[in-house]
Amino acid sequence: MSAIAVAVITFGRPDLLAGLLDGLQRQRLDAGDSMRIVVVDNNPDGAAAAVIAAAAAAGPHPVVSDLEPQPGIPFARQRSVELCEHDDAVIFVDDDEQVTERWVATLIAAWRASGADVVTGPVRGLLPDSAPWWARASDTYDTTGTHPDGADLDKAYTNNTLVTRRVLDTVTPAFDPAFRFTGSSDLHFFLRVRRAGFRIVWCAAATVTEVVPPSRLTAAWFTRRAFRAGIGDAVSRRLIDPRPRTVMVAVAYGLARLASGMALGLVGLLPGRRAARVKAWRRVCSAAGTLSGLAGVRYQEYRR
């Protein structure tokens, strides 16, 4: 028997949040397990209050909500953790995602079967018909099939992940304000989780879906996201271990990634291999971000 909390942070997406909460209220659990929904609104105006109240009235799973007026994703994520202090495990999901009726049960089953303290699953991007070919070729928008089922991973993110109480009681605080507007506070957390000796496993069956808006289907957005991810990785690793050796390893990693991206770009020039160009560009931009992050560059994607 397990008490599970599904934690959602939200900001300015009431329609998408309503769809997610509807899916969460439709969750079918196995006998003995219980679930509640925890929502933290990071909008100081409390704009999501009506949507949250409607979901709470719909039942059957109880809904707990709070307002985190401090702007920044880490503050809202940390507040959600605090609201879940008595639950056996917390499942993190984004407010723009959609879930099937057995999604929570699938994550719980994988947790029990694997014995791991973190279970994470794929996000399948729902692309419009007008999406460019390179978007369909990139796992930036769809992570299904990126790992074998049950594989051990080095990191995870908060878009579709179960975390046990043991982890949350050990790796504290979970989310660092240093990533207030830059993103990657979840990467930093899970790198620390892995460093603490906890296992992270992949559950291919625990898939969530996400409608990808047109604003994310531009070459500029794709480039910025890869660059920001590289910065986030570099900053995370340096915060975890500030010794000079960490910087040297990160520089070597960035340079190797840059070289492999350029080589992959040449492969992409071959007939029938254009998908390699997408992976190559992402790798080059990520490597540039890693090296820039080590040099002190910060890209504040979420500054309001």
N, C-alpha and C positions, 0 to 999 in steps of 0.2 A: 504494500500500500504506500502510495506516495502522494504528497501534496505538491502540486506544480503551480507555479505562477508564470503567466505569459506576459512579458514586459514590453511595452510599446512606448516609445517617445514620439511626440508629434509636434509639428509646427506648420501651420498654414495650409494643411491639406485635408479639409473636413470631408470631402466626398470620398477620397481614397481611404481615409481612416474609417469612415462608416462601412465601406465594403469589407475592410479587414475585420472590424469588430463583429460584423454579421457572420463572417466565416468562423471566427473564434467562438461565437455563441452556438454554432452548429457542431462543435467538436464532440465526437463520440469516443469516450474513454473506456478502457477495460475496467472490469469490476474491481473495486477497492481503491482506484485512483481518483483524485479530485483535482480540480483546476479552478483558478481564478484569474481574472484579467486585471493587469495593473497598467494604467495609462498615465504618463506624465506629459503635460502640455508645456512646451517651452516658450509659448507665446504669453507675455505678461498680461495680455487682454483676456486670456482664458477663452479664446475663440472656439475651442473644441468642446466646450461644456455641454452644449445641446446634443451633440453627436454622442458624447460619452453617456449622458443621461438616458438617451434613447436606447443605447446598447444595454445599459444596466437594467432597464425596464423589460427588455426583451427576454432576458434569462436564457438558459438556466444557470449559467456560470456567473458567480458574483463579480462585480466590477469595482475596483478601487482606483481612485484617481487623485492627482495632486497637480499643483501648478509650480513650475520651477521658473521664477522670473529672471534668474541670472542667465543672460544669453550665452549660448554655447552648448554644443552637444555633450561634452563630458559631464557638465553639471546635471543635465536632465538624465543621462544614463546612470550617474551615481545616485541620483534621487530614486530612480526606479529600483536599484539594488537595495537601498535602505528600506523601501516599502515591502521588500520581499524577504526580510530577515528571518522569518519563521518558516519559509517554504523549503522543501527538500531539494528542489532544483528550480532554476529560472530558465525560461526559454525566451530568447531575444528575437524579435522580428521587427522589420521596418514597417512604417505606417502606410507605405505605398505598395505593399505586397498582398497577395491573395493566397488563401490556404484551403486545402481539402479537409473533409470531415474527419479523417483519421491521421492528420498530420502530427498532432501532439502525441497520439498513441504510438505512432511509428517512431518518433524520437525516443520516447520512453522505452519502447521495446529494444531499440538499438543500444541504449544506455545500459540496460540490464544484461543484454546478451554479450556486450563487449567488455563490461566492467570498467570502461573508461569514464573519466570525470567530465569530459566535454564531448558532445556529439554535434556535428555540424552537417548541413545538407546543402544541396544545390539551389540556385535561383535561376529559373528559366525565364528569360526575357521575352515578352510578347511584343514583337516588332510589327509596326504597321506595314502594309503592302509597299509603301513608298520608301521603305528603309534601303539605304545604299548597300551594295553587295558586300563591302568591307565590314559593315556592321554585323551582317549575318555570318561572316567568317571569323569573328572575334569572340573569344570567351569573356570579354569584358561585359557583354550583354547576356550571356547564357553560360552558366558554369556546369550544366549537366554533362556528365561524361568526362569530367576533367580528372577524376580519380577513381580507382577501383573501389567497389563497395567494401567497407571495413578497413580501408587504408589508414595508417597512422600519418598524421599531418604535423607540420611544424608550427602552423598558425591557423587562426580562424577569424571570423568577423561576426558582428552582431546582427546580421541580416537573416539568420536562420540557424540558431545555435542553442543547444541545451547546455547549461552549466550547473554543476552540483553545488550544494551548500558547502561542501568541504573546500572547494576551490574559492568560493566567495569569502569564506572565513579566513582563508590563508593568504590570498593575494589581495591586499588592501592598501589604500583604496583602489577599487577596480579601475577607475577612469581618471586620468590625470588632466587637470585644467590647462596644462601646457599646450594641449591640442584644442584649445577652445574654439578657434575658427579655422583650423587647418585640416580637420579630419584626422583619422588614423589613431584616435584614442582607443578604439577597439583592437586594432593591430597591436598597439603597445601593451594592452592588457593581456592578450593571448600569447604574445611572446614571453611575457613574464610568467604566465601560467605554465607554459611549456618548460621554461627555465627552472620552475619550481618542481618539476618532475611529474606533472600530471599528463596523462595521455589525451590526445585529441584525435577522434576518429571520424571518418566520413561515412555518412549514411545516404546512399544514393536514392533510396526510396522516399526520403523525407523532403520532397521537392516543394518549393513555393514558387509562385509566379509573380511577375512584376511587369506592368505595362510600361514600356519605355517611351517617354514623351519625345516629340520631334526635337526639342531643345538639346537632347543628348545624342542626337544622331548627326552631329556635325564633326568634321575633322578637327575643328578647334577644340570642341569639348573633349573629344577622345584624346587629343594631345595633352590638354591640361590635366585630365584625370590621371593619365599615365605618369606625367611629370610630378604631380602631387603625391601619387603613391610612392614614387621613388624617394621623395623628400621625407614622407612619413616613415618609411622603413629606416632611413638613415638616422633620423632624429630619435626614433624609438630605441634603436639599438644603442645609440650613444647615451641616452638617458639611463638605460638599464645598466650599462657598463661604460663609464666615462674614461676608462684607461686608454692611453695612446694606441695600444694594440687594437682596440675596437675600431678606431678610426682607420688604421692601416688595413685591417681586414675589409672594412666597408669600401675603402678606396679601391682595393684590389677587386672586390666583387663588382663595383660599378664599372671599372675599366673592362673587366672580363665580359660583363653583360653588354657593354657598348660594342665591343669587338664581335661578340656573337650575333648581336643585332645587325651589324653591318654585313656580316657573312651571310646571314639569313636573308638579308635584302637582295643579295646577289642571286641566291637560290630562287627568290621570287620573280626574277626576270626570265626564268625558264618557262616554256610553254606548260600551261596547266597548273602552275604553282603560284598563282597570284595571291592566294591566301597567305602564303609565307610573308608577303610584303606587309600585311597587317600586323602579324606577330613581330616582324622585324622592327617596324616603326614604334610599336608599343614598347618593345624592349629597349630601343635607343632612347626614347623619351624617359622611360623609367630610370635608366642608367644616368641620364643627364640630371634627373631629379635627385638621385642618390648623391652624386658629386656636388650638386648645388646645395643640398641640405647640409652636407658636411662643411660647406663653406659659409653657412649661416643664412642661406636664402629660405624664406618662409612664404608659402603661397596660401593665403587666407581665403579659401574657397567659400567658407560659410560666414564670413563677416557680414553683418547686416547694416 
